[in-house]
Amino acid sequence: MSPLLNQIWFMLQHVNDLHQHVLKSGNLKTRDKDWLDIKKRVSNQVVLRIITCIQIASKLTSHYRVLSPHRARRFLQDAGHRYNTESIMQSELRVIKTLNFRLAKHSPLVYLEAILESLGHMDPSANILKLHDLGMKLLDLVYLQYDDVYYKLYQVATGGSPSTSQQIDSFASVRADKMLLMVSIVTASAYIIENESHQKTMIMLSKLTKIPEEDIADFASVIFNLVVDTRED
């Protein structure tokens, strides 16, 4: 799970919990003031929460340099915020509890790193760093519009729109296939970085993962069109 998604999901749930607390327990006469005070406190803690989400994400990926509370404290100090180590650890606990401990055990980033490492061995000319950087951005974009992305993929794959719960359930295995997601993101990244070589990249990824080229091409086209639509907006 990326830090951005951790942060979005946490802040949505956190602010909603605080608002419900004010509505249920606040005095009617002071409710507006209480809510303004809470919003100010939440705003002041945004940088801390972002660093906390990066900490959690670093523990859930294969990255060998986990962001420790001590390093997080130094980052916060550099940004002009003074928190002690205990406060940073409490923030991490707050985020995890707010998300009800529902953290991804297998981050899609693990698939991205494994795919790109293999691709680098298969094709030494591939620009792995650029593919990784753009792939990270596309992954965030896909998750920000997750339902819409898979709705469009369903349309491309079947020629129609899901109208029953049975049709939606039948597509669940596709939504759960993180390998398909990541090879499609890498293919879309290759198309954006260097249009002429993306076909070669897709063929190698298909051989590597045994995922049909057509499936990768369909999903990559949905992701690319998402980028185009986002730029137009």
HUHUBEL-V762791 format. One record per residue. RES is the residue in one small letter. BURIAL is I if it has 9 or more other C-alpha atoms within 8 Angstrom, else O. D_FIRST is the distance of its C-alpha to the first C-alpha in whole Angstrom. Layout:
res:RES burial:BURIAL d_first:D_FIRST
res:RES burial:BURIAL d_first:D_FIRST
This chain:
res:m burial:I d_first:0
res:s burial:I d_first:4
res:p burial:I d_first:7
res:l burial:I d_first:8
res:l burial:I d_first:7
res:n burial:I d_first:7
res:q burial:I d_first:10
res:i burial:O d_first:11
res:w burial:I d_first:11
res:f burial:I d_first:12
res:m burial:O d_first:15
res:l burial:O d_first:16
res:q burial:I d_first:17
res:h burial:I d_first:18
res:v burial:O d_first:21
res:n burial:O d_first:21
res:d burial:O d_first:22
res:l burial:I d_first:24
res:h burial:I d_first:26
res:q burial:O d_first:27
res:h burial:I d_first:28
res:v burial:I d_first:31
res:l burial:O d_first:32
res:k burial:O d_first:33
res:s burial:O d_first:34
res:g burial:I d_first:35
res:n burial:O d_first:39
res:l burial:O d_first:40
res:k burial:O d_first:41
res:t burial:O d_first:39
res:r burial:I d_first:36
res:d burial:O d_first:35
res:k burial:O d_first:36
res:d burial:I d_first:33
res:w burial:I d_first:31
res:l burial:O d_first:31
res:d burial:O d_first:31
res:i burial:I d_first:28
res:k burial:O d_first:26
res:k burial:O d_first:28
res:r burial:O d_first:26
res:v burial:O d_first:23
res:s burial:O d_first:23
res:n burial:O d_first:24
res:q burial:O d_first:21
res:v burial:O d_first:19
res:v burial:O d_first:19
res:l burial:I d_first:18
res:r burial:I d_first:15
res:i burial:I d_first:14
res:i burial:I d_first:14
res:t burial:I d_first:13
res:c burial:I d_first:10
res:i burial:I d_first:10
res:q burial:I d_first:12
res:i burial:I d_first:9
res:a burial:I d_first:6
res:s burial:I d_first:9
res:k burial:I d_first:10
res:l burial:I d_first:7
res:t burial:I d_first:8
res:s burial:O d_first:12
res:h burial:O d_first:13
res:y burial:O d_first:16
res:r burial:O d_first:16
res:v burial:O d_first:14
res:l burial:I d_first:15
res:s burial:O d_first:18
res:p burial:I d_first:19
res:h burial:O d_first:22
res:r burial:O d_first:21
res:a burial:I d_first:19
res:r burial:I d_first:22
res:r burial:O d_first:24
res:f burial:O d_first:21
res:l burial:I d_first:22
res:q burial:I d_first:26
res:d burial:O d_first:26
res:a burial:O d_first:24
res:g burial:O d_first:27
res:h burial:O d_first:26
res:r burial:O d_first:27
res:y burial:I d_first:25
res:n burial:O d_first:26
res:t burial:I d_first:24
res:e burial:O d_first:25
res:s burial:O d_first:23
res:i burial:I d_first:20
res:m burial:I d_first:20
res:q burial:O d_first:21
res:s burial:I d_first:18
res:e burial:I d_first:15
res:l burial:O d_first:17
res:r burial:O d_first:17
res:v burial:I d_first:14
res:i burial:I d_first:13
res:k burial:O d_first:16
res:t burial:I d_first:16
res:l burial:I d_first:13
res:n burial:O d_first:15
res:f burial:O d_first:13
res:r burial:O d_first:11
res:l burial:O d_first:8
res:a burial:O d_first:6
res:k burial:O d_first:9
res:h burial:O d_first:8
res:s burial:I d_first:5
res:p burial:I d_first:7
res:l burial:I d_first:7
res:v burial:I d_first:10
res:y burial:I d_first:12
res:l burial:I d_first:12
res:e burial:I d_first:13
res:a burial:O d_first:16
res:i burial:I d_first:17
res:l burial:I d_first:18
res:e burial:I d_first:20
res:s burial:O d_first:22
res:l burial:I d_first:22
res:g burial:I d_first:24
res:h burial:O d_first:26
res:m burial:O d_first:27
res:d burial:O d_first:28
res:p burial:O d_first:28
res:s burial:O d_first:29
res:a burial:O d_first:26
res:n burial:O d_first:24
res:i burial:I d_first:21
res:l burial:O d_first:20
res:k burial:O d_first:20
res:l burial:I d_first:18
res:h burial:I d_first:15
res:d burial:O d_first:16
res:l burial:I d_first:16
res:g burial:I d_first:14
res:m burial:I d_first:11
res:k burial:O d_first:13
res:l burial:I d_first:13
res:l burial:I d_first:10
res:d burial:I d_first:9
res:l burial:O d_first:13
res:v burial:I d_first:12
res:y burial:O d_first:10
res:l burial:O d_first:12
res:q burial:O d_first:15
res:y burial:O d_first:13
res:d burial:O d_first:16
res:d burial:O d_first:19
res:v burial:I d_first:17
res:y burial:I d_first:18
res:y burial:I d_first:21
res:k burial:I d_first:22
res:l burial:I d_first:21
res:y burial:I d_first:23
res:q burial:I d_first:26
res:v burial:I d_first:26
res:a burial:O d_first:26
res:t burial:O d_first:29
res:g burial:O d_first:31
res:g burial:O d_first:30
res:s burial:O d_first:28
res:p burial:I d_first:27
res:s burial:O d_first:30
res:t burial:O d_first:29
res:s burial:O d_first:27
res:q burial:O d_first:28
res:q burial:I d_first:27
res:i burial:I d_first:23
res:d burial:O d_first:23
res:s burial:O d_first:24
res:f burial:I d_first:21
res:a burial:O d_first:19
res:s burial:O d_first:19
res:v burial:O d_first:18
res:r burial:O d_first:15
res:a burial:O d_first:14
res:d burial:O d_first:15
res:k burial:I d_first:12
res:m burial:I d_first:14
res:l burial:I d_first:16
res:l burial:I d_first:13
res:m burial:I d_first:13
res:v burial:I d_first:17
res:s burial:I d_first:17
res:i burial:I d_first:15
res:v burial:I d_first:17
res:t burial:I d_first:20
res:a burial:I d_first:20
res:s burial:I d_first:19
res:a burial:I d_first:22
res:y burial:I d_first:24
res:i burial:O d_first:24
res:i burial:O d_first:24
res:e burial:O d_first:27
res:n burial:O d_first:28
res:e burial:O d_first:31
res:s burial:I d_first:29
res:h burial:I d_first:26
res:q burial:O d_first:28
res:k burial:O d_first:29
res:t burial:I d_first:25
res:m burial:I d_first:24
res:i burial:I d_first:27
res:m burial:I d_first:26
res:l burial:I d_first:22
res:s burial:I d_first:24
res:k burial:O d_first:26
res:l burial:O d_first:24
res:t burial:O d_first:22
res:k burial:O d_first:25
res:i burial:I d_first:23
res:p burial:O d_first:26
res:e burial:I d_first:26
res:e burial:O d_first:27
res:d burial:O d_first:24
res:i burial:I d_first:22
res:a burial:I d_first:24
res:d burial:I d_first:24
res:f burial:I d_first:20
res:a burial:I d_first:20
res:s burial:I d_first:23
res:v burial:I d_first:21
res:i burial:I d_first:18
res:f burial:I d_first:21
res:n burial:O d_first:23
res:l burial:I d_first:20
res:v burial:O d_first:20
res:v burial:O d_first:24
res:d burial:O d_first:24
res:t burial:O d_first:22
res:r burial:O d_first:24
res:e burial:O d_first:27
res:d burial:O d_first:26
